[in-house]
């Protein structure tokens, strides 16, 4: 007999923690229930010793989630990271001291253009930040070239991470904790442009994306339990679940997105849809949470961290 679960009224009390709130939201209804499931599944995949793939799009690194992602990497909540190139660029920018202004979704965009300011939602990144990034990345590429001429993307990003000295940097924490970062679309941004320019003067400098695909395939195996926390969609999400498909499928999956399934996009594709491909096993623990990740993910993950900390599975970040 299936036990019934009932809606519970949410009430504030003095001293309520983020973990308590996440737990209480799990009984409120609608997407809060799915968010509560996300917390449960994150705890399950960690306790089961699953290899955790953590994927996110670059706009999340533009936001203040960047430092949280770095902390999670240090806490061993991610074994493999897959992201897009903008996240790499902006992680390096912030490690160099760049700060991004909070503005409005309704700014005059032509006026921003005239001032050399680029808008990402309600966050602003100036052209000057990209100019400073150019200076930084050129020095890094020279250092890489002096060491060797051919790099896979993940090896290159680890080496760059070791050049940084910022605990809030994803690249730095990943390099320090030996967590590979894969970025299959490395040329799709300013980083790619500077790789191209550098190669014009150093034609023997090569970045091998194909060999890195081999690396992500062999980072796990058919027999190993596998889990994913996919924030947003696109190439970062698909690259991870494709590698898991070729290794027998995922045992645990948490998708968080603002997209809907009805467009047929990768960003909107649910965990249910993924089962038709074999990317997620039929008997897996899986959930899709619809909502802004800057809100849903910290609540779900902090709930999981507090649970895991009480059980002694993780230490303090």
Secondary structure by P-SEA (a helix, b strand, c coil): cbbbbbbbbbbbcccccaaaaaaaaccccaaaaaaaaaaaaaaaaaaaccbbbbbbcaaaaaccaaaaaaaaaaaccccbbbbcaaaaaaaaaaaabbbbbbbbcccaaaaaaaacccccccbbbcaaaaaaaaaaaaaaaaaaaaacccccaaaaaaaaaaaccccccaaaaaaaacbbbbbccccccaaaaaaaaaaaacccccccaaaaaaaaaacccccbbbbbbcccccaaaaaaaaaaaaaccccbbbbbccccccccccccccaaaaaaaccccccccccccccccccaaaaaaaaaaaaaaaacccccc
